């Protein structure tokens, strides 16, 4: 979950980060190669983000806290509210 108000809605934005295991040189696992595939409820693309960037810009939350926000943002795109 992002630490700020997003788009003037009074609600923070959020994302789901899925770990991508990548092999480093010669097939050895290396923490420096750790990346995450980013999913957002209102964006279809799936960019990648490094662990350090996630830690600096977002905070981890439990599913019970994230679910209502995910449904809000998803619903905002599926059923847009003009004039917000």
C-alpha positions, 0 to 999 in steps of 0.5 A: 500500500502506498503511503499517500493519498492517491488521485484525491480519493482520500484512499492510498493506492496499492499493488500486489507484488509477486516474486520472480525468482531469477537465476544469477550468473551460472544459475546461482540464486542471488538476492541482488537479482530479486524482482517482483511482478507488479499487479494493480487493480486499475492497470493492465500492464505488469511492470517489474520492481526491485525489492528496495523500491518496494520497501522505500515506496510502499508498506506491506499490509494484511489481506483484510486491510488490502481487500476493500481498497483493491475492490474500491480501485477496481470498481473505480475503473470498471464503473468510473465516477466522473467528476471526482 
